[in-house]
Amino acid sequence: MVAMRLTRIGSKKRPYYRIVVIDKRRARNGRFLEVLGQYNPIARPAQVEINAERAQYWLARGAEPSETVRSLLRQKELVR
């Protein structure tokens, strides 16, 4: 099973995330299949960059987005 979720790359007290496609059984920061974008919650407003074409590709192949990634995809109007 494949999932779309966040992996943290930020330092202590400065969270910064990559949006990745990863096997559900892997650890949060484990080996991923593809990087789809990035998310910076510290910036005001929060910065979200997503490769829409690749996100649609993985969603069509059955990748399940996490709740947070699903809300970010909704912001970019990629998912209902």
Secondary structure, 3 states (H helix, E strand, C coil): CEEEEEEECCECCECCEEEEEEECCCCCCCCCCEEEEEEECCCCCCEEEECHHHHHHHHHCCCEECHHHHHHHHHCCCCC
